[in-house]
Amino acid sequence: MVRKSYSRDICFKVVDFLNTHENKKLVLLKGIDIRLCADAPIEDLEPVDSQTYLKIRDNDLKNCESQVKFILKKRNLERYQRTSYHLGNKRLLGPAIPVAIKGKKHRII
């Protein structure tokens, strides 16, 4: 199942059906690939076939991969900036770690 109101971005499995005090029907949902619990009105849900599910999952994996790459590049850059402070000709911290920043190789300590 996917929620129409959230652009069908996450796949869920139905855990339970609930009735509110206003006599509205809600569905309790649990994320399949993402650790998430949610509820939604029955009208907001749409079943998905296996092909659609695989597309959504692949899209999530690509997004996750690109976010991890961005974070690692940012950490390397911060480490480089933090440790490139010089005292005379000697650097202050640890052994050199090679890293590529903007197509150039730098040595980071």
C-alpha positions in Angstrom: 0.0 0.0 0.0 1.1 3.6 -0.6 -0.4 6.9 0.5 -1.7 9.1 -2.3 -1.3 12.2 -0.1 2.4 11.6 0.2 3.1 11.2 -3.5 3.2 7.4 -3.1 6.8 7.6 -1.8 6.8 4.8 0.8 5.5 1.3 0.7 3.6 0.0 3.7 1.9 -3.1 4.9 -1.4 -3.0 6.7 -1.1 -3.8 10.4 -4.6 -3.0 11.7 -7.9 -1.3 11.0 -9.1 1.4 13.4 -12.3 3.3 14.0 -12.1 6.8 15.3 -14.6 8.4 17.7 -16.0 10.2 14.6 -16.7 6.8 13.0 -14.0 7.3 10.4 -12.0 4.3 9.2 -8.2 4.5 9.6 -5.6 2.0 8.7 -2.5 1.4 10.8 0.5 1.0 8.6 4.1 -0.3 8.9 6.9 0.6 6.5 8.3 -2.2 4.5 11.7 -0.8 3.7 11.7 2.1 6.0 11.3 1.9 9.8 8.1 3.9 10.1 4.6 3.5 11.5 1.8 5.6 10.3 -2.0 5.8 10.0 -4.1 6.9 7.1 -7.7 7.1 6.1 -8.7 4.2 3.9 -9.5 6.6 1.0 -5.9 7.8 1.0 -4.4 4.3 0.3 -3.7 2.6 -2.9 -2.4 -0.9 -3.5 0.8 -1.4 -5.5 1.9 -4.2 -7.7 5.4 -5.7 -7.4 6.8 -3.7 -10.3 5.8 -0.4 -8.7 7.1 -1.6 -5.3 10.5 -2.3 -6.9 10.6 1.1 -8.6 9.9 2.8 -5.3 12.5 0.7 -3.5 15.2 1.4 -6.2 14.5 5.1 -6.0 14.9 5.0 -2.2 18.2 3.1 -2.5 19.5 5.6 -5.0 18.6 8.5 -2.8 20.2 6.9 0.2 23.4 6.2 -1.8 23.7 9.7 -3.0 23.1 11.1 0.6 25.8 8.8 2.0 28.3 9.9 -0.7 27.5 13.6 0.0 28.0 13.1 3.7 31.4 11.3 3.3 32.7 14.0 0.9 31.6 16.7 3.4 33.3 14.8 6.3 36.5 14.5 4.2 36.5 18.1 3.3 35.9 19.1 7.0 38.7 16.8 8.1 41.0 18.3 5.5 40.2 21.9 6.6 40.5 21.0 10.3 43.8 19.3 10.0 45.5 21.4 7.4 46.4 24.0 10.0 50.2 24.3 10.0 52.6 25.1 12.7 55.7 26.0 10.9 56.3 23.2 8.4 54.7 20.5 10.5 51.0 19.5 10.5 49.4 19.0 13.9 47.5 15.7 13.7 48.0 12.0 12.8 49.1 10.1 9.7 48.2 11.2 6.2 45.0 10.1 4.6 44.7 10.6 0.8 41.4 12.0 -0.4 40.1 13.4 -3.7 38.6 16.9 -3.5 37.4 18.5 -6.7 39.4 16.2 -8.9 42.7 16.8 -7.1 44.4 14.4 -4.7 45.2 15.9 -1.3 46.9 14.4 1.7 45.0 14.8 4.9 46.5 14.2 8.3 
